[in-house]
Amino acid sequence: MTLPIVRLAEEQRLSGATVANGFVFLAGQVADDDSLDAEGQTADILAQIDALLAEAGVDKRSLLQIQIVLADIADAALMNKAWDAWLDPAHKPARMTIQAPLVNPKWKVEITGVALAKA
């Protein structure tokens, strides 16, 4: 038996998100405007996540887990400023933040995660 998989925001090498078996899996999201600082890039990414979740029929309250990659851990305070402004404090997902090199040296933040899909 093959379970249905819905692919959202498909690009050449990936889908922005996939919906399967009751979950929404977000690809690593990066800022459309890589000239922004870490706070601006984070806000840009979170808006993209909002749009992908809306396309999947849910919102940020459905997020179960988030992984944040910072090119420079010194940007954590700026990233957290945008995160805190966006976060619904009554529906905080589990979260991990690490430092690692990103593919484009202008990217300061990349965010991925998993949400519960609409039943």
C-alpha positions, 0 to 999 in steps of 0.5 A: 500500500502506498500512502499519499504524499503531497509535495508543496512548493516544488523546485528543481531539487526539492519540495518546500514541504511534503505532507504525508502520514499526518505530518508536514515536513519542511525543507530547510528554508533560507531567506529570499533576501540574503542581504538582511542581517540574521534577524531579518533573514529569520523573519523572512524564513518564518514568513515562508514557513507560515506560507508553507504551513497555510498551504498544508492547511495548518499554522505554526501552532501545529509545529512539533519540532524546529531545527535552526542552523546558524552560520555564526552562533554569534547571531543567536541573539538576533535570530531569537529576536525575530523568533520571539516576535513570531512564536506563539508562546502557548504553542512552542515547538521543541527546538534545536539550534546549531552552528554549521556552514551554509551552502551560500555564504550570504545565508546566516540562518536556515530553518527546518521542522515538522508539524502535525498535518490537519486530520 
